[in-house]
Amino acid sequence: MKKLIILLTVLIAASTLQAQNKLTIVVNGIEEQKGQLFVALYDENSFLQKPLIGKIINVEVAELSIAFDSLKLENYAVAIFHDKNGNGKLDMGAYGPTEPYAFSNNAEGVFGPPSFEACLIKVDTDTRVQIKLE
């Protein structure tokens, strides 16, 4: 009986642990090495609302790697923009953004941002994806 209780305790504890993984985003296509890169990680419920994790990286090279550690095994999406003038926002013109931006899977929207499904990154192991700024 004692062994059964110990075994059940171990199984319950193991079932409550969730695997934690790393997502590395490699951003290329950075034409000007100035300003900052704003990187936002979303899940389906937070997509384009409030990021789960946001990072701001000084742009000093043409390609950057950004790591998100200790992620749950879930689906995520990434949105990025290059704030070249340092004003802390994505500048807009009459026909859309005037600063480079991108989404995971290099997804593009039609008359607006792409859907979460188009940007979806499945993190089930340590995952590495490339995103090109446009």
Buried (B, 14 or more C-beta within 10 A) or exposed (E): EEEEEEEEEEEEEEEEEEEEBBBBBEBEBBEEEEBBBBBBBBBEEBBBEEBBBEBEBEBEEEEBEBEBEEBEEBBBBBBBBBBBEEEEEBEEEEEEEEBBBBBBBBBEEEEEBBBBEBBBBEBEEEBEBBBEBE
